[in-house]
């Protein structure tokens, strides 16, 4: 464990008027580790992301980047500091090619002055090489990115962030709209980013996706922290129980049992 965290939140809070969006949130991110932030809709995950990404300033607590207290005034500042955020919509142009989506206006050029032009060969080669490092073999860099699977589009966004110097990679619900197989593909990309030395923040509502790849788990509910655990401090079942609401889940199960009698269930489902 490094002496200085790559990124650290210490009792960070955010208010919108009288509304408490986040209160006293504490967690840390280290290079080469995955910090999973879990919570259902309305838990505060979006506000958490936006504070890290420089969209919203925090109102209380401390936010440290490599040991230095930081308050970003814009997403540009956060990006310049090495924080890259991959949102659910991926910010891609579906009709544009894979390699153009990889660069998105930052393409390499060759020549000088009025003779300067886009270095297409170099741009394609770098895009292919970087995606290969993430474990995906691009057959045709001219292929429209909209024809890729959800997992493959995630790989384009992740490899782009890594290439442009990200130290911290924030992934906003990258598996939310994917099936089982494609979710597994994205989880492999998360591991690949971690293994390349990035600090990864994996935002998700699914503990079954989080636990296999996570090193630390922050659980949010209605803007409050239910706990900040190292993997050695919590089991998958305990994580799932916290996410599900424990006592609330038991109360719901009891309510269902009182509404649906056992004989009714057997009548609906058939014997055995």
Protein Blocks (a to p, Z undefined) as FASTA:
>chain_A
ZZbdfbdcehiacdehjacfbghiacdddehiacdddddehilmmmmmmmmnomaccfed
cddeehiacddfbfklmmmnopacddfklopafkbcfklmmnnopaccedehjlbccdfk
lmmmmmmmmmmmnopacfblmbcfklpcfklmmmmmmmmmmmnopabdcdehkllmpcfk
lmmmmmmmmmmmmmnopacddddfbfklmmmmpmbdcddeehiafbdcdfklpcfklmmm
mmnopmmmmmmmmmmmmmmgfklmmmmnogZZ
